[in-house]
């Protein structure tokens, strides 16, 4: 599990570093949500949880970030307005 999360975090950090130069909050949110869903699917298969709702309750975002160490992508740009 550690190796899966490590590889995923490496890809997420690289992707976010490369694409964080523009205001891409919607795309970052989509990628963040997709990575969380894929990790939940992996955990469902690993722990034989058949119901999606049960997996959402067992593995909420906080658990994925704190317990499993999933990198949390920033969903807002680091600036408030563009330079004119």
DSSP file (Angstrom, degrees, kcal/mol; ACC not computed):
  #  RESIDUE AA STRUCTURE BP1 BP2  ACC     N-H-->O    O-->H-N    N-H-->O    O-->H-N    TCO  KAPPA ALPHA  PHI   PSI    X-CA   Y-CA   Z-CA
    1    1 A X     >        0   0    0      0, 0.0     4,-2.4     0, 0.0     5,-0.2   0.000 360.0 360.0 360.0 -40.0    0.0    0.0    0.0
    2    2 A X  H  >  +     0   0    0      1,-0.2     4,-2.4     2,-0.2     5,-0.1   0.888 360.0  49.9 -61.0 -39.0    2.8    2.4    0.8
    3    3 A X  H  > S+     0   0    0      2,-0.2     4,-2.4     1,-0.2    -1,-0.2   0.894 109.5  50.9 -67.8 -39.7    4.4    1.9   -2.6
    4    4 A X  H  > S+     0   0    0      2,-0.2     4,-2.2     1,-0.2    -2,-0.2   0.941 114.5  43.0 -61.7 -48.2    1.0    2.5   -4.4
    5    5 A X  H  X S+     0   0    0     -4,-2.4     4,-2.9     2,-0.2    66,-0.2   0.874 112.3  54.1 -67.8 -37.5    0.5    5.8   -2.4
    6    6 A X  H  X S+     0   0    0     -4,-2.4     4,-2.1    -5,-0.2    -1,-0.2   0.929 111.3  44.8 -62.0 -45.2    4.1    6.8   -2.9
    7    7 A X  H  X S+     0   0    0     -4,-2.4     4,-1.9     2,-0.2    -2,-0.2   0.896 114.7  48.8 -66.0 -40.4    3.9    6.4   -6.7
    8    8 A X  H  X S+     0   0    0     -4,-2.2     4,-2.6    -5,-0.2    -2,-0.2   0.922 111.3  49.5 -64.8 -44.4    0.6    8.2   -6.8
    9    9 A X  H  X S+     0   0    0     -4,-2.9     4,-2.8     1,-0.2     5,-0.3   0.887 108.4  53.6 -62.1 -39.5    1.9   11.1   -4.7
   10   10 A X  H  X S+     0   0    0     -4,-2.1     4,-2.0    -5,-0.2    -1,-0.2   0.920 111.5  45.1 -62.4 -43.6    4.9   11.4   -6.9
   11   11 A X  H  X S+     0   0    0     -4,-1.9     4,-2.5     2,-0.2    -2,-0.2   0.907 114.1  49.1 -66.7 -41.5    2.7   11.7  -10.0
   12   12 A X  H  X S+     0   0    0     -4,-2.6     4,-2.7     2,-0.2     5,-0.2   0.910 111.7  48.1 -65.8 -42.6    0.4   14.2   -8.3
   13   13 A X  H  X S+     0   0    0     -4,-2.8     4,-2.3     2,-0.2    -1,-0.2   0.918 114.0  46.7 -64.9 -42.8    3.2   16.4   -7.0
   14   14 A X  H  X S+     0   0    0     -4,-2.0     4,-2.1    -5,-0.3    -2,-0.2   0.926 113.9  47.7 -64.3 -44.7    4.8   16.4  -10.4
   15   15 A X  H  X S+     0   0    0     -4,-2.5     4,-2.4     1,-0.2    -2,-0.2   0.923 113.5  47.3 -62.3 -45.0    1.6   17.2  -12.2
   16   16 A X  H  X S+     0   0    0     -4,-2.7     4,-1.1     1,-0.2    -1,-0.2   0.870 111.3  51.0 -68.6 -35.4    0.6   19.9   -9.8
   17   17 A X  H  < S+     0   0    0     -4,-2.3    -1,-0.2    -5,-0.2    -2,-0.2   0.888 114.0  44.6 -66.7 -37.8    4.1   21.5  -10.0
   18   18 A X  H  < S+     0   0    0     -4,-2.1     3,-0.4    -5,-0.2    -2,-0.2   0.902 122.8  33.7 -73.1 -41.4    4.0   21.5  -13.8
   19   19 A X  H >< S+     0   0    0     -4,-2.4     3,-0.9     1,-0.2    -1,-0.2   0.381  90.9  91.6 -99.3   3.9    0.4   22.8  -14.2
   20   20 A X  T 3<  +     0   0    0     -4,-1.1    58,-0.3     1,-0.2    -1,-0.2   0.375  63.1  86.8 -83.5   7.7    0.1   25.2  -11.2
   21   21 A X  T 3  S+     0   0    0     -3,-0.4     2,-0.3    -4,-0.1    -1,-0.2   0.684  88.8  49.9 -80.1 -16.6    1.2   28.2  -13.2
   22   22 A X  S <  S-     0   0    0     -3,-0.9     2,-1.5     2,-0.0    -3,-0.0  -0.738 102.0 -93.5-114.6 166.1   -2.3   29.0  -14.4
   23   23 A X        +     0   0    0     -2,-0.3     3,-0.2     1,-0.1    -3,-0.1  -0.648  61.6 150.8 -80.1  92.6   -5.5   29.3  -12.5
   24   24 A X     >  +     0   0    0     -2,-1.5     4,-2.6     1,-0.2     5,-0.2  -0.300   8.3 140.8-121.0  45.9   -6.7   25.7  -13.0
   25   25 A X  H  > S+     0   0    0      1,-0.2     4,-2.3     2,-0.2     5,-0.2   0.876  72.6  51.1 -60.3 -41.0   -8.8   25.2   -9.9
   26   26 A X  H  > S+     0   0    0      2,-0.2     4,-2.1     1,-0.2    -1,-0.2   0.921 112.9  45.0 -64.7 -43.6  -11.5   23.2  -11.7
   27   27 A X  H  > S+     0   0    0      2,-0.2     4,-2.5     1,-0.2    -2,-0.2   0.896 112.2  51.7 -68.4 -39.1   -9.0   20.8  -13.3
   28   28 A X  H  X S+     0   0    0     -4,-2.6     4,-2.7     1,-0.2    -1,-0.2   0.908 109.4  50.7 -62.6 -40.7   -7.1   20.4  -10.0
   29   29 A X  H  X S+     0   0    0     -4,-2.3     4,-2.6    -5,-0.2    -2,-0.2   0.911 110.5  49.5 -63.3 -41.8  -10.4   19.5   -8.3
   30   30 A X  H  X S+     0   0    0     -4,-2.1     4,-2.5     2,-0.2    -2,-0.2   0.917 113.3  45.5 -63.6 -43.2  -11.2   16.9  -10.9
   31   31 A X  H  X S+     0   0    0     -4,-2.5     4,-2.6     2,-0.2    -2,-0.2   0.906 112.9  51.1 -67.3 -40.9   -7.7   15.4  -10.6
   32   32 A X  H  X S+     0   0    0     -4,-2.7     4,-2.0    -5,-0.2    -2,-0.2   0.937 113.1  45.0 -60.1 -47.5   -7.9   15.4   -6.8
   33   33 A X  H  X S+     0   0    0     -4,-2.6     4,-2.4     1,-0.2    -2,-0.2   0.898 112.6  51.4 -64.8 -41.1  -11.3   13.7   -6.9
   34   34 A X  H  X S+     0   0    0     -4,-2.5     4,-2.5    -5,-0.2    -2,-0.2   0.915 109.5  49.5 -63.1 -43.2  -10.2   11.2   -9.5
   35   35 A X  H  X S+     0   0    0     -4,-2.6     4,-2.0     1,-0.2    -1,-0.2   0.891 111.5  49.5 -65.2 -38.0   -7.1   10.2   -7.5
   36   36 A X  H  X S+     0   0    0     -4,-2.0     4,-2.3    -5,-0.2    -1,-0.2   0.911 111.5  49.1 -65.3 -41.9   -9.2    9.8   -4.3
   37   37 A X  H  X S+     0   0    0     -4,-2.4     4,-2.3     2,-0.2    -2,-0.2   0.910 111.0  49.7 -63.8 -42.2  -11.7    7.6   -6.2
   38   38 A X  H  X S+     0   0    0     -4,-2.5     4,-2.1     2,-0.2    -1,-0.2   0.887 110.9  49.0 -65.9 -38.3   -9.0    5.4   -7.6
   39   39 A X  H  X S+     0   0    0     -4,-2.0     4,-2.5     2,-0.2    -1,-0.2   0.898 110.5  51.4 -67.4 -38.9   -7.4    4.9   -4.2
   40   40 A X  H  X S+     0   0    0     -4,-2.3     4,-2.9     2,-0.2    -2,-0.2   0.904 108.3  51.6 -62.5 -40.5  -10.8    4.0   -2.7
   41   41 A X  H  X S+     0   0    0     -4,-2.3     4,-2.2     2,-0.2    -2,-0.2   0.921 110.4  49.0 -61.9 -43.0  -11.3    1.5   -5.5
   42   42 A X  H  X S+     0   0    0     -4,-2.1     4,-2.4     1,-0.2    -2,-0.2   0.925 113.0  46.7 -61.6 -44.3   -7.9    0.0   -4.7
   43   43 A X  H  X S+     0   0    0     -4,-2.5     4,-2.7     2,-0.2    -2,-0.2   0.879 109.4  54.9 -66.8 -37.3   -8.7   -0.2   -1.0
   44   44 A X  H  X>S+     0   0    0     -4,-2.9     5,-2.3     1,-0.2     4,-0.6   0.932 112.2  43.0 -60.1 -45.3  -12.2   -1.7   -1.7
   45   45 A X  H  <5S+     0   0    0     -4,-2.2     3,-0.4     3,-0.2    -2,-0.2   0.898 115.1  49.6 -67.4 -40.3  -10.5   -4.5   -3.7
   46   46 A X  H  <5S+     0   0    0     -4,-2.4    -2,-0.2     1,-0.2    -1,-0.2   0.888 121.3  33.1 -67.2 -39.5   -7.8   -5.0   -1.2
   47   47 A X  H  <5S-     0   0    0     -4,-2.7    -1,-0.2    -5,-0.2    -2,-0.2   0.277 108.5-119.2-103.0   9.9  -10.2   -5.2    1.8
   48   48 A X  T  <5 +     0   0    0     -4,-0.6     2,-0.7    -3,-0.4    -3,-0.2   0.904  52.0 161.9  54.6  49.9  -13.1   -6.8    0.0
   49   49 A X      < -     0   0    0     -5,-2.3    -1,-0.2    -6,-0.2    -2,-0.1  -0.904  15.8-175.6 -98.2 114.6  -15.6   -4.0    0.5
   50   50 A X        +     0   0    0     -2,-0.7     2,-0.4    -5,-0.0    -1,-0.1   0.759  56.8  76.2 -86.9 -24.8  -18.3   -4.6   -2.1
   51   51 A X     >  -     0   0    0      1,-0.1     4,-1.7    -7,-0.1     5,-0.1  -0.746  64.4-150.9 -96.0 132.1  -20.5   -1.5   -1.5
   52   52 A X  H  > S+     0   0    0     -2,-0.4     4,-1.9     1,-0.2     5,-0.2   0.899  98.4  53.1 -64.0 -41.9  -19.4    1.9   -2.7
   53   53 A X  H  > S+     0   0    0      1,-0.2     4,-1.8     2,-0.2    -1,-0.2   0.896 107.4  51.5 -62.9 -40.3  -21.2    3.8    0.0
   54   54 A X  H  > S+     0   0    0      1,-0.2     4,-2.6     2,-0.2    -1,-0.2   0.892 108.7  51.3 -62.8 -39.5  -19.5    1.7    2.7
   55   55 A X  H  X S+     0   0    0     -4,-1.7     4,-2.6     1,-0.2    -1,-0.2   0.856 107.2  53.4 -68.1 -32.9  -16.1    2.5    1.1
   56   56 A X  H  < S+     0   0    0     -4,-1.9    -1,-0.2     2,-0.2    -2,-0.2   0.876 113.7  43.2 -66.8 -36.5  -17.0    6.2    1.2
   57   57 A X  H  < S+     0   0    0     -4,-1.8     3,-0.5    -5,-0.2    -2,-0.2   0.866 118.6  43.5 -75.1 -37.3  -17.8    6.0    4.9
   58   58 A X  H  < S+     0   0    0     -4,-2.6     2,-0.3     1,-0.2    -2,-0.2   0.836 125.0  32.8 -77.5 -33.7  -14.8    3.8    5.7
   59   59 A X  S  < S+     0   0    0     -4,-2.6    -1,-0.2    -5,-0.2    -2,-0.1  -0.570  77.1 168.1-125.2  68.1  -12.3    5.8    3.6
   60   60 A X     >  -     0   0    0     -3,-0.5     4,-2.2    -2,-0.3     3,-0.4  -0.230  54.6 -93.1 -71.1 171.9  -13.3    9.5    3.6
   61   61 A X  H  > S+     0   0    0      1,-0.2     4,-2.2     2,-0.2     5,-0.2   0.863 125.8  55.9 -54.3 -41.0  -10.9   12.2    2.3
   62   62 A X  H  > S+     0   0    0      1,-0.2     4,-3.1     2,-0.2     5,-0.4   0.901 108.2  47.3 -61.7 -42.3   -9.5   12.8    5.8
   63   63 A X  H  >>S+     0   0    0     -3,-0.4     5,-1.6     2,-0.2     4,-1.5   0.902 110.8  51.8 -66.9 -41.3   -8.5    9.1    6.2
   64   64 A X  H  <5S+     0   0    0     -4,-2.2     6,-2.5     3,-0.2    -2,-0.2   0.894 117.6  39.1 -62.2 -38.6   -7.0    8.9    2.7
   65   65 A X  H  <5S+     0   0    0     -4,-2.2     4,-0.3     4,-0.2    -2,-0.2   0.926 126.5  31.3 -78.2 -45.9   -4.8   12.0    3.5
   66   66 A X  H  <5S+     0   0    0     -4,-3.1    -3,-0.2    -5,-0.2    -2,-0.2   0.943 128.2  31.4 -82.2 -50.0   -3.9   11.3    7.1
   67   67 A X  T  <5S+     0   0    0     -4,-1.5    -3,-0.2    -5,-0.4    -4,-0.1   0.918 132.1  29.4 -78.5 -43.7   -3.8    7.5    7.4
   68   68 A X  S   <S-     0   0    0     -5,-1.6    -3,-0.2    -4,-0.1    -1,-0.2   0.607 101.2-125.7 -95.7 -12.3   -2.6    6.6    4.0
   69   69 A X        +     0   0    0     -6,-0.3    -4,-0.2    -4,-0.3     2,-0.2   0.760  39.7 175.5  79.4  25.5   -0.6    9.8    3.2
   70   70 A X        -     0   0    0     -6,-2.5     2,-0.2    -7,-0.1    -1,-0.2  -0.465  36.1-113.8 -66.9 132.1   -2.3   10.7    0.0
   71   71 A X        -     0   0    0    -66,-0.2     2,-0.8    -2,-0.2    -1,-0.1  -0.486  24.8-137.5 -67.9 130.2   -1.1   14.1   -1.3
   72   72 A X        -     0   0    0     -2,-0.2    -1,-0.1    -7,-0.1     2,-0.1  -0.818  16.4-139.4 -95.3 110.3   -3.8   16.7   -1.2
   73   73 A X        -     0   0    0     -2,-0.8     2,-0.3   -45,-0.1   -60,-0.1  -0.383  22.6-110.4 -65.2 141.4   -3.7   18.8   -4.4
   74   74 A X        -     0   0    0      1,-0.1    -1,-0.1    -2,-0.1   -42,-0.1  -0.572  25.9-164.8 -70.1 135.6   -4.3   22.5   -3.9
   75   75 A X        +     0   0    0     -2,-0.3     2,-0.3   -47,-0.1   -46,-0.2   0.329  67.9  59.2-105.7   7.1   -7.6   23.4   -5.4
   76   76 A X  S    S-     0   0    0    -48,-0.1    -2,-0.0   -52,-0.1   -53,-0.0  -0.975  88.2-106.6-132.6 149.1   -7.1   27.2   -5.5
   77   77 A X        -     0   0    0     -2,-0.3   -54,-0.1     2,-0.1    -2,-0.1  -0.301  28.4-118.9 -69.3 158.2   -4.4   29.2   -7.2
   78   78 A X  S    S+     0   0    0    -58,-0.3     2,-0.3    -4,-0.1    -1,-0.1   0.376  93.8  56.9 -81.2   6.2   -1.7   30.8   -5.1
   79   79 A X        -     0   0    0      1,-0.1    -2,-0.1     0, 0.0     3,-0.1  -0.913  69.0-143.0-134.1 161.8   -2.7   34.3   -6.2
   80   80 A X  S    S+     0   0    0     -2,-0.3     2,-0.3     1,-0.3    -1,-0.1   0.822  80.1   9.9 -95.5 -36.5   -5.9   36.3   -6.0
   81   81 A X  S    S-     0   0    0      0, 0.0    -1,-0.3     0, 0.0     2,-0.1  -0.964  76.8-103.4-143.9 160.0   -5.8   38.3   -9.2
   82   82 A X        -     0   0    0     -2,-0.3     2,-0.3    -3,-0.1    -2,-0.0  -0.455  41.3-103.6 -80.7 154.2   -3.9   38.4  -12.5
   83   83 A X              0   0    0     -2,-0.1    -1,-0.1     1,-0.1     0, 0.0  -0.598 360.0 360.0 -76.5 137.5   -1.3   41.1  -13.1
   84   84 A X              0   0    0     -2,-0.3    -1,-0.1    -3,-0.0    -2,-0.0   0.443 360.0 360.0 -93.0 360.0   -2.5   43.7  -15.5
